[in-house]
Amino acid sequence: MVCAKKSASAIATVATAATSVYQASTATGSGPVATGAAALIASNSTSPSINTTSAVATTSASASAANTGIKGFNYAAFFLDYTAKKQADFEYEFQRAQALTNTTGWNSARLYTMIQYDTTNTPIEAIPAAISTNTSLLLGLWVSGSTSAITNEIAALKSAISTYGTEFTDLVQGISVGSEDLYRDAEGDSSDPGVAVDDLIDYISQVRTAIEGTSLADIPVGHVDTYDSFENATNIKIINDIDWLGFDGYPYWESSNGNAIENAHELFYNGLNKTNAIAQGKPVWITETGWPTAGENFGEAVASAANARTYWKEVACELVASNINLWYYDLQESQNGEANPDFGIFPAGDLFAVQERFDLSCVSSASLL
């Protein structure tokens, strides 16, 4: 297993599905071992890889899964102190993401759950916030932790469709059934449960059945995990049941692979290329990646704004230039607490009062000529 599991203290301080608790279950962050986007795209002519212009059009959903250059961030259901985010909180975050300095177009939100925090199956208030701010959505269903998780997530999904109609469904770019469940299942930690592949395939089928005949019927359904979890001989069959693969890549956590910032680009693309190689021609979306701006170091990796700037320039900017769907991690982690390490572009405080910790501009290839 090449993924570095975060410590219990890190899990407790970071409020995202990479490192968070949803209801009774806990998820750990990971960094799959992660050559450049241009090389990746160039390989389309000889082998299955990320396709930025078309997808394998076996169904309308798989066709709509093609990479189109979506740009967004990951959004947890609660703050670091486990206070539930309300509609106004999500609106504030979405509006700040749309008003960043030296970059534009960050108007998509990846959610980890359909359920408003501390409720059984009430739709998450990020949905009306997305409607009011015209923020597109990568929906997530959190399916680990109990056998009732999928039932409640589907109930919330159906309720959202009936409550908000096409104002909601027209914003949906994709649906992710689970997040790193196969990775956690392989770890075998009962306090941090995952989902076995056969159960996950069943959950995917249940979601497809739930959206049949609705305005989400043609939305592509995928799963987010680590590349080594996807390529596991037992798990690889799940690729037949999804329209796209979500890749989570964190070179920062790859302490056994020389994870200094100078190696981050190569580590990221090692993992992405391996995911692409097993994707059977289906699109691979970047569902999480980033570099901490502050906090503890890990192996050779140093958490700093300068290194986060380097990572943004060398990885995020390259993905954006290649029109690969990207949900970056993270807009702001430290709110109602201090994340350690802190992957947030913004420090703690009022998002419209504090400044980005590093320059978000990208240098175009043309300007280098």
For each residue, the residues with C-beta under 8 A, 3 or more apart:
1: 186 187 228
2: 32 33 226 228 254 256 257
3: 30 31 32 183 226 228 229 253
4: 30 31 250 253 254 255 256 298
5: 28 30 187
6: 10 11 14 19 28 29 30 253
7: 10 11
8: 11 12
9: 12 13 340
10: 6 7 13 14 19 29 340 341
11: 6 7 8 14 19 20 21 26 27 28 29 192
12: 8 9
13: 9 10 19 80 337 338 339 340
14: 6 10 11 18 19 20 29 80 333 339 343
15: 19 20 76 78 79 80 82 333 337 339
16: 19 20 29 74 76 112 288 329 330 333
17: 20 22 27 74 76 112 113 140 142 179 180
18: 14 27 28 29 30 74 179 180 248 250 288 329
19: 6 10 11 13 14 15 16 27 28 29
20: 11 14 15 16 17 26 27 76 78 112
21: 11 24 25 26 27 82
22: 17 25 27 77 112 113 115 117 142 145
23: 115 117 142 145 149
24: 21 145 146
25: 21 22 142 144 145 146 149 192 193
26: 11 20 21 145 191 192
27: 11 17 18 19 20 21 22 144 179 180 184 192
28: 5 6 11 18 19 180 184 187 192
29: 6 10 11 14 16 18 19 250 253
30: 3 4 5 6 18 180 183 226 248 250 253
31: 3 4 34 248 249 250 251 252 253 254 259
32: 2 3 226 227 228 247 248 249 250 271 274 275
33: 2 227 228 254 257 267 270 271 274
34: 31 249 250 251 254 264 266 267 268 269 270 271 272 289
35: 39 40 266 269 270 273
36: 39 40 265 269 318
37: 40 41 269 318 319 321 322 324
38: 41 42 318 322
39: 35 36 42 43 269
40: 35 36 37 43 49 50 269 272 273 276 322
41: 37 38 44 49 50 52 322
42: 38 39 45
43: 39 40 46 47 49 276
44: 41 47 49 50 51
45: 42
46: 43
47: 43 44 277
48: 276 277 279 280 281 282
49: 40 41 43 44 273 276 277 279
50: 40 41 44 67 272 276 279 283 284 324
51: 44 54 55 66 67 281 283
52: 41 66 67 68 69 322 323 324
53: 66
54: 51 57 63 66
55: 51 62 63 64 65 66 243 244 281 282 283
56: 62 280 281 282
57: 54 60 62 63
58: 62
59: 62 63 243
60: 57 63 64 218
61: 64 65 218 219 220 221 243
62: 55 56 57 58 59 65 220 243 244 282
63: 54 55 57 59 60 66
64: 55 60 61 218 219 220 243
65: 55 61 62 174 220 222 243 244 282 283
66: 51 52 53 54 55 63 283
67: 50 51 52 70 283 285 323 324 325
68: 52 323 325
69: 52 320 323 324 325
70: 67 108 136 138 173 285 325 326 327
71: 105 106 107 108 320 326 328
72: 97 106 107 108 109 110 135 136 138 326 327 328
73: 93 97 106 108 109 110 327 328 329 330 331
74: 16 17 18 109 110 112 287 288 327 328 329 330
75: 85 90 93 109 110 111 126 331
76: 15 16 17 20 79 85 112
77: 22 84 85 111 112 113 115 116 117 124 126
78: 15 20 82 83 84 85 117
79: 15 76 82 83 85 89 335 336 337
80: 13 14 15 333 334 335 336 337 338 339
81: 336 337
82: 15 21 78 79 117
83: 78 79 336
84: 77 78 116 117 118
85: 75 76 77 78 79 89 90 117 125 126
86: 89 90 125
87: 90 91 125 126 128 129 132
88: 91 92 129
89: 79 85 86 92 93 129
90: 75 85 86 87 93 94 109 125 126 129 130
91: 87 88 94 95 129 132 133
92: 88 89 95 96 351 352
93: 73 75 89 90 96 97 331 332 351
94: 90 91 97 98 107 109 129 130 133 135
95: 91 92 98 99 133
96: 92 93 99 100 331 332 346 351 352
97: 72 73 93 94 100 106 107 109 135 331
98: 94 95 106 107 133 135
99: 95 96
100: 96 97 103 104 106 345 356 360
101: 355 356 360
102: 359 360 361
103: 100 106 360 361 362
104: 100
105: 71
106: 71 72 73 97 98 100 103 328
107: 71 72 94 97 98 133 134 135 136
108: 70 71 72 73 135 136 137 138 173 327
109: 72 73 74 75 90 94 97 126 130 135 136 137 138 327
110: 72 73 74 75 137 138 140 176 287 288 327
111: 75 77 114 124 126 137 138 139 140
112: 16 17 20 22 74 76 77 140 142 179
113: 17 22 77 117 124 140 141 142 153 156
114: 111 123 124 139 140 141 153 156 157 160
115: 22 23 77 119 120 121 122 123 124 142 152 153 156
116: 77 84 119 122 123 124 125 156
117: 22 23 77 78 82 84 85 113 124
118: 84
119: 115 116 122
120: 115 152
121: 115 152 153 155 156 159
122: 115 116 119 156 159
123: 114 115 116 127 156 157 159 160 163 164
124: 77 111 113 114 115 116 117 127 156 160
125: 85 86 87 90 116 128 129
126: 75 77 85 87 90 109 111 129 130 137
127: 123 124 130 131 137 160 164 168
128: 87 125 131 132 164
129: 87 88 89 90 91 94 125 126 132 133 135
130: 90 94 109 126 127 133 134 135 136 137 168 171
131: 127 128 134 164 167 168 171
132: 87 91 128 129
133: 91 94 95 98 107 129 130
134: 107 130 131 171
135: 72 94 97 98 107 108 109 129 130 171
136: 70 72 107 108 109 130 171 172 173
137: 108 109 110 111 126 127 130 171 172 173
138: 70 72 108 109 110 111 172 173 174 175 176 285 287 327
139: 111 114 157 172 174 175 176
140: 17 110 111 112 113 114 175 176 178 179 224
141: 113 114 150 153 154 157 175 176 177 178 203 207
142: 17 22 23 25 112 113 115 145 149 153 178 179
143: 149 150 153 177 178 181 195 200 203
144: 25 27 149 178 181 184 193 194 195
145: 22 23 24 25 26 142 149 193
146: 24 25 149
147: 150 151
148: 151 152
149: 23 25 142 143 144 145 146 152 153
150: 141 143 147 153 154 203 206
151: 147 148 154 155
152: 115 120 121 148 149 155 156
153: 113 114 115 121 141 142 143 149 150 156 157
154: 141 150 151 157 158 206 207 210
155: 121 151 152 158 159
156: 113 114 115 116 121 122 123 124 152 153 159 160
157: 114 123 139 141 153 154 160 161 207 210 211
158: 154 155 161 162 210
159: 121 122 123 155 156 162 163
160: 114 123 124 127 156 157 163 164 168
161: 157 158 164 165 168 169 211 214 215 216
162: 158 159 165
163: 123 159 160 168
164: 123 127 128 131 160 161 167 168 169
165: 161 162 168 169 215
166: 169 170 215
167: 131 164 170 171
168: 127 130 131 160 161 163 164 165 171 172
169: 161 164 165 166 172 214 215 216 219
170: 166 167 215
171: 130 131 134 135 136 137 167 168
172: 136 137 138 139 168 169 175 216 219
173: 70 108 136 137 138 219 325
174: 65 138 139 219 220 221 222 243 244 285
175: 138 139 140 141 172 207 211 216 219 220 221 222
176: 110 138 139 140 141 179 221 222 223 224 246 287
177: 141 143 200 203 204 207 221 222 223 242
178: 140 141 142 143 144 181 195 200 203 223 224 225
179: 17 18 27 112 140 142 176 224 225 246 248 287
180: 17 18 27 28 30 183 184 194 224 225 226 229 248
181: 143 144 178 184 185 194 195 200 223 225
182: 185 186 194 195 197 200 225 226 229 230 232 235 238
183: 3 30 180 186 187 194 225 226 228 229
184: 27 28 144 180 181 187 189 192 193 194 195
185: 181 182 188 193 194 195 196 197
186: 1 182 183 194 229 232
187: 1 5 28 183 184 192 194
188: 185
189: 184 192 193
190: 193
191: 26
192: 11 25 26 27 28 184 187 189
193: 25 144 145 184 185 189 190
194: 144 180 181 182 183 184 185 186 187
195: 143 144 178 181 182 184 185 199 200 203
196: 185 199 200
197: 182 185 200 201 234 235 237 238
198: 201 202
199: 195 196 202 203
200: 143 177 178 181 182 195 196 197 203 204 223 238
201: 197 198 204 205 237 238 241
202: 198 199 205 206
203: 141 143 150 177 178 195 199 200 206 207
204: 177 200 201 207 208 221 223 238 241 242
205: 201 202 208 209 241
206: 150 154 202 203 209 210
207: 141 154 157 175 177 203 204 210 211 221
208: 204 205 211 212 221
209: 205 206 212
210: 154 157 158 206 207 214
211: 157 161 175 207 208 214 216 217 219
212: 208 209 217
213: 217
214: 161 169 210 211 217
215: 161 165 166 169 170
216: 161 169 172 175 211 219
217: 211 212 213 214
218: 60 61 64
219: 61 64 169 172 173 174 175 211 216
220: 61 62 64 65 174 175 243 244
221: 61 174 175 176 177 204 207 208 242 243
222: 65 174 175 176 177 242 243 244 245 246 285
223: 176 177 178 181 200 204 238 242 245 246
224: 140 176 178 179 180 245 246 247 248 287 288
225: 178 179 180 181 182 183 229 230 245 246 248
226: 2 3 30 32 180 182 183 229 230 248 271
227: 32 33 230 231 247 271 272 274 275 278
228: 1 2 3 32 33 183 231 232 274
229: 3 180 182 183 186 225 226 232 235
230: 182 225 226 227 235 236 238 239 245 275 278
231: 227 228 235 236 274 275 278
232: 182 186 228 229 235 236
233: 236
234: 197 237
235: 182 197 229 230 231 232 238
236: 230 231 232 233 239 278
237: 197 201 234 240 241
238: 182 197 200 201 204 223 230 235 241 242
239: 230 236 242 245 278 279 280 282
240: 237 280
241: 201 204 205 237 238
242: 177 204 221 222 223 238 239 245 282
243: 55 59 61 62 64 65 174 220 221 222 282 283
244: 55 62 65 174 220 222 282 283 284 285
245: 222 223 224 225 230 239 242 275 279 282 283 284 285
246: 176 179 222 223 224 225 284 285 286 287
247: 32 224 227 271 272 275 284 285 286 287
248: 18 30 31 32 179 180 224 225 226 287 288 289
249: 31 32 34 267 268 271 272 286 288 289
250: 4 18 29 30 31 32 34 253 254 288 289 290 329
251: 31 34 254 259 263 264 265 267 268 291 301 311
252: 31 259 264 290 291 292 298 301 303 341
253: 3 4 6 29 30 31 250 259 298 301
254: 2 4 31 33 34 250 251 257 258 259 267 299 301
255: 4 259 298 299 300 301
256: 2 4 299
257: 2 33 254 263 267
258: 254 263 267 299 300
259: 31 251 252 253 254 255 263 264 267 298 299 300 301
260: 263 264 300 301 302
261: 264 291 301 302 307 310 311
262:
263: 251 257 258 259 260 266 267 300
264: 34 251 252 259 260 261 267 268 291 301 310 311 314 315
265: 36 251 268 269 314 315
266: 34 35 263 269 270
267: 33 34 249 251 254 257 258 259 263 264 270 271
268: 34 249 251 264 265 271 272 289 315
269: 34 35 36 37 39 40 265 266 272 273
270: 33 34 35 266 267 273 274
271: 32 33 34 226 227 247 249 267 268 274 275
272: 34 40 50 227 247 249 268 269 275 276 284 286
273: 35 40 49 269 270 276 277
274: 32 33 227 228 231 270 271 277 278
275: 32 227 230 231 245 247 271 272 278 279 284
276: 40 43 48 49 50 272 273 279 284
277: 47 48 49 273 274
278: 227 230 231 236 239 274 275
279: 48 49 50 239 245 275 276 282 283 284
280: 48 56 239 240
281: 48 51 55 56
282: 48 55 56 62 65 239 242 243 244 245 279
283: 50 51 55 65 66 67 243 244 245 279 325
284: 50 244 245 246 247 272 275 276 279
285: 67 70 138 174 222 244 245 246 247 324 325 326 327
286: 246 247 249 272 289 319 324 325 326 327
287: 74 110 138 176 179 224 246 247 248 327
288: 16 18 74 110 224 248 249 250 327 329
289: 34 248 249 250 268 286 315 316 326 328 329
290: 250 252 308 311 328 329 330 343
291: 251 252 261 264 301 303 307 308 310 311 312 343
292: 252 295 303 304 308 341 342 343
293: 303 304 305 308 342 343 344 345 347 357 358
294: 303 304 305 341 342 347 357
295: 292 303 339 340 341 342
296: 303 340 341
297: 301 302 303
298: 4 252 253 255 259 301 303 341
299: 254 255 256 258 259
300: 255 258 259 260 263
301: 251 252 253 254 255 259 260 261 264 291 297 298 307
302: 260 261 297 307
303: 252 291 292 293 294 295 296 297 298 307 308 341 342
304: 292 293 294 307 308
305: 293 294 308 309 357 358
306: 309 310 358
307: 261 291 301 302 303 304 310 311
308: 290 291 292 293 303 304 305 311 312 345 357 358
309: 305 306 312 313 358 359
310: 261 264 291 306 307 313 314
311: 251 261 264 290 291 307 308 314 315 316
312: 291 308 309 315 316 317 358 360
313: 309 310 316 317 362 363
314: 264 265 310 311 317 318
315: 264 265 268 289 311 312 318 319
316: 289 311 312 313 319 320 326 328 362
317: 312 313 314 320 321 362 363
318: 36 37 38 314 315 321 322
319: 37 286 315 316 322 324 326
320: 69 71 316 317 323 324 326 362
321: 37 317 318 362 364 365
322: 37 38 40 41 52 318 319
323: 52 67 68 69 320
324: 37 50 52 67 69 285 286 319 320
325: 67 68 69 70 173 283 285 286
326: 70 71 72 285 286 289 316 319 320
327: 70 72 73 74 108 109 110 138 285 286 287 288
328: 71 72 73 74 106 289 290 316 331 345
329: 16 18 73 74 250 288 289 290 343
330: 16 73 74 290 333 343 344 345
331: 73 75 93 96 97 328 344 345 346 351
332: 93 96 335 344 345 346 347 348 351
333: 14 15 16 80 330 339 342 343 344
334: 80 337 338 339 342 344 347 348
335: 79 80 332 348
336: 79 80 81 83
337: 13 15 79 80 81 334 348
338: 13 80 334 342 348
339: 13 14 15 80 295 333 334 342 343 344
340: 9 10 13 295 296
341: 10 252 292 294 295 296 298 303
342: 292 293 294 295 303 333 334 338 339 347
343: 14 290 291 292 293 329 330 333 339
344: 293 330 331 332 333 334 339 347 357
345: 100 293 308 328 330 331 332 356 357 358 360
346: 96 331 332 349 351 354 355 356 357
347: 293 294 332 334 342 344 354 357
348: 332 334 335 337 338 354
349: 346 353 354
350: 353 354
351: 92 93 96 331 332 346 354
352: 92 96
353: 349 350
354: 346 347 348 349 350 351
355: 101 346
356: 100 101 345 346 359 360
357: 293 294 305 308 344 345 346 347
358: 293 305 306 308 309 312 345
359: 102 309 356
360: 100 101 102 103 312 345 356
361: 102 103
362: 103 313 316 317 320 321
363: 313 317 367 368
364: 321 367 368
365: 321 368 369
366: 369
367: 363 364
368: 363 364 365
369: 365 366
